Amino acid sequence: MMLTAVSRLSVALSLPLIGLLFTLGTSWLESKFEVVNKRVDVVEKVSTSASEQATKINDRLTTVETKQVTESAASDKFQNATLTRLDRLQDSIVGLSNAVAALTATVQALADDRSRSPPMR
């Protein structure tokens, strides 16, 4: 009789016990899901922020590249103009050197002519 009473009691309490275990398991899983959802929200915010910053960095990089190309072209133009001016300066120096040589030869020839010819009285 005692065995029968225990078995009837276990059968009667088995469904409420299973319900209680199911409820406890469900609430435990929900708490874990809430933690995971919070972490996912944080990751989404960080990802959005990183994406926005990447866009800003891309825009800045494009600006820097554009300025670099512009400045490179301006630098090339300045260097070419400077080389042209230096070539002209070198040509002028050669011309001046030739003129000085011609004047020196003329002065030397005049000096030679005066030393050969008798002085005029």
TORTIKOL-812460 format. One record per residue (C-alpha): residue number from 0; residue in three letters; x, y, z. Coordinates in nm, 3 decimals. Layout:
N
ATOM,NUM,ala,X,Y,Z
...
This chain:
121
ATOM,0,met,0.000,0.000,0.000
ATOM,1,met,0.277,0.239,0.073
ATOM,2,leu,0.430,0.165,-0.266
ATOM,3,thr,0.101,0.233,-0.435
ATOM,4,ala,0.066,0.565,-0.257
ATOM,5,val,0.419,0.669,-0.354
ATOM,6,ser,0.363,0.573,-0.714
ATOM,7,arg,0.032,0.760,-0.726
ATOM,8,leu,0.195,1.060,-0.565
ATOM,9,ser,0.484,1.051,-0.816
ATOM,10,val,0.243,1.025,-1.109
ATOM,11,ala,0.038,1.312,-0.971
ATOM,12,leu,0.344,1.533,-0.914
ATOM,13,ser,0.529,1.442,-1.235
ATOM,14,leu,0.335,1.678,-1.461
ATOM,15,pro,0.367,1.981,-1.230
ATOM,16,leu,0.738,1.899,-1.181
ATOM,17,ile,0.792,1.875,-1.558
ATOM,18,gly,0.609,2.207,-1.598
ATOM,19,leu,0.824,2.366,-1.330
ATOM,20,leu,1.146,2.236,-1.490
ATOM,21,phe,1.027,2.359,-1.831
ATOM,22,thr,0.949,2.703,-1.689
ATOM,23,leu,1.286,2.728,-1.514
ATOM,24,gly,1.470,2.611,-1.828
ATOM,25,thr,1.282,2.859,-2.044
ATOM,26,ser,1.354,3.153,-1.814
ATOM,27,trp,1.724,3.055,-1.801
ATOM,28,leu,1.739,3.043,-2.181
ATOM,29,glu,1.559,3.378,-2.207
ATOM,30,ser,1.815,3.539,-1.975
ATOM,31,lys,2.095,3.401,-2.192
ATOM,32,phe,1.922,3.530,-2.507
ATOM,33,glu,1.886,3.874,-2.347
ATOM,34,val,2.261,3.885,-2.278
ATOM,35,val,2.336,3.778,-2.636
ATOM,36,asn,2.089,4.036,-2.773
ATOM,37,lys,2.258,4.311,-2.570
ATOM,38,arg,2.595,4.208,-2.708
ATOM,39,val,2.457,4.202,-3.062
ATOM,40,asp,2.318,4.554,-3.012
ATOM,41,val,2.659,4.678,-2.897
ATOM,42,val,2.830,4.512,-3.194
ATOM,43,glu,2.576,4.666,-3.435
ATOM,44,lys,2.643,5.013,-3.291
ATOM,45,val,3.020,4.967,-3.316
ATOM,46,ser,2.984,4.834,-3.670
ATOM,47,thr,2.770,5.131,-3.773
ATOM,48,ser,3.018,5.373,-3.620
ATOM,49,ala,3.309,5.201,-3.794
ATOM,50,ser,3.126,5.211,-4.125
ATOM,51,glu,3.057,5.584,-4.089
ATOM,52,gln,3.418,5.652,-3.998
ATOM,53,ala,3.538,5.445,-4.294
ATOM,54,thr,3.322,5.659,-4.524
ATOM,55,lys,3.468,5.978,-4.375
ATOM,56,ile,3.820,5.841,-4.406
ATOM,57,asn,3.753,5.744,-4.767
ATOM,58,asp,3.635,6.099,-4.841
ATOM,59,arg,3.943,6.245,-4.673
ATOM,60,leu,4.170,6.006,-4.860
ATOM,61,thr,4.011,6.109,-5.189
ATOM,62,thr,4.069,6.474,-5.099
ATOM,63,val,4.433,6.406,-5.009
ATOM,64,glu,4.492,6.212,-5.330
ATOM,65,thr,4.335,6.492,-5.536
ATOM,66,lys,4.552,6.752,-5.363
ATOM,67,gln,4.858,6.534,-5.411
ATOM,68,val,4.794,6.505,-5.785
ATOM,69,thr,4.728,6.878,-5.813
ATOM,70,glu,5.039,6.968,-5.615
ATOM,71,ser,5.246,6.719,-5.814
ATOM,72,ala,5.132,6.879,-6.139
ATOM,73,ala,5.206,7.226,-6.002
ATOM,74,ser,5.548,7.108,-5.885
ATOM,75,asp,5.626,6.961,-6.227
ATOM,76,lys,5.517,7.285,-6.394
ATOM,77,phe,5.733,7.490,-6.155
ATOM,78,gln,6.034,7.264,-6.214
ATOM,79,asn,5.994,7.287,-6.590
ATOM,80,ala,5.965,7.666,-6.573
ATOM,81,thr,6.271,7.684,-6.348
ATOM,82,leu,6.472,7.462,-6.584
ATOM,83,thr,6.369,7.681,-6.876
ATOM,84,arg,6.484,7.992,-6.690
ATOM,85,leu,6.812,7.824,-6.597
ATOM,86,asp,6.868,7.729,-6.963
ATOM,87,arg,6.807,8.090,-7.064
ATOM,88,leu,7.044,8.209,-6.792
ATOM,89,gln,7.310,7.966,-6.910
ATOM,90,asp,7.264,8.087,-7.269
ATOM,91,ser,7.298,8.446,-7.148
ATOM,92,ile,7.615,8.360,-6.958
ATOM,93,val,7.761,8.193,-7.268
ATOM,94,gly,7.667,8.500,-7.474
ATOM,95,leu,7.825,8.733,-7.218
ATOM,96,ser,8.135,8.515,-7.207
ATOM,97,asn,8.164,8.535,-7.586
ATOM,98,ala,8.115,8.912,-7.576
ATOM,99,val,8.384,8.949,-7.307
ATOM,100,ala,8.620,8.731,-7.512
ATOM,101,ala,8.552,8.944,-7.822
ATOM,102,leu,8.608,9.267,-7.629
ATOM,103,thr,8.928,9.126,-7.480
ATOM,104,ala,9.052,9.028,-7.826
ATOM,105,thr,8.963,9.374,-7.959
ATOM,106,val,9.139,9.552,-7.673
ATOM,107,gln,9.441,9.322,-7.714
ATOM,108,ala,9.450,9.387,-8.089
ATOM,109,leu,9.433,9.764,-8.030
ATOM,110,ala,9.710,9.740,-7.774
ATOM,111,asp,9.923,9.538,-8.015
ATOM,112,asp,9.860,9.788,-8.296
ATOM,113,arg,9.963,10.079,-8.076
ATOM,114,ser,10.278,9.906,-7.960
ATOM,115,arg,10.385,9.831,-8.322
ATOM,116,ser,10.314,10.160,-8.473
ATOM,117,pro,10.538,10.454,-8.393
ATOM,118,pro,10.389,10.713,-8.170
ATOM,119,met,10.233,11.007,-8.348
ATOM,120,arg,10.389,11.348,-8.301
